[in-house]
Amino acid sequence: MDYAVLKKNFENHRFHTSYFETKEEAAAYLSDQIKGEKVGFGGSITAKELNLFEILGKNNEVIWHWEQGPDARIKAKDSTVYILSANAAAETGQIINIDGTGNRLSESLFGPKRVYYVIGKNKIAPDLSSAMDRARNIACPKNAARFNKKTPCVVSDDKKCYDCNSPERICNAILILERPCTGMEVEMVFINEDLGY
């Protein structure tokens, strides 16, 4: 991971950036930054691997549908801080997310005062095209398998996207975030470890 390149390109796109060698350092930083807030979480294995629900729950009200059920998606709409990851981040300064229900996409675009993306080095791609390829052919098949879906990307030998029309498809919306939406403060928290899918 070349943080100098990421910092330059993402900050040129009006994102804030921070960098940590380990997930523990990143979690401690977020714990220092976020106090007395209502914190919503997108469905993120990376956030789970950082143990953020428990860590941030000490000084904040936390809402995560994995811990509190599907109604938590609605409650998260009132979050003042939102934490998620990305299916891919391009070194050129874009974030790719592909979603089934749209809750994390909508929260990353409008609502919370601050949004934090926690990104492991495995999610970094050199450009937008390779980031899209990573999202579709690495992250999405792994997420579909995690949810026990029987989509072509899961049941095939090559585990790649078939742009299917399966009723179990979880790839219903694709978001390319070029810059934070007006009024949003967005920080990329880069971590020099493989995290999530």
C-alpha angles and dihedrals in degrees: 000000000000102000093182090062093043092048093049096047099039093044088049084058091052096255120133114232138201132176133210133178094216139031089237091059091048092049091050090050092051090047089055093046099046119058131145093008137126101244123198123193130209117216097281129161087191092058088047091051089052089052088229097153091062096036096049092040089072094070104016144046104256129200122191124156091213089064102030108029135255095303087069088074088067093044090051089065087079094054119131090201127032127195125196142137132229135244086228142349121207118220085228090070109268132120123214123201128171117195142184103202099021096228096122093041093053094046091050090056107040139012117031120084091226134025125193123197113200107205129184120207091252090069095058116105127181098241144359095272094052090043090055090048090051092049094049101038104032112022101036098049089049091049092048090051090049089057091048093243120165095217121144091255090059102040097041122093094234096050095217134135116276094181085238131187094217117150085231093056113134096187101088103135133029121202125193108190109200097171136353112281116252112287094016125117109207128184127191109214104198117197124192094225135084105260133169123341 
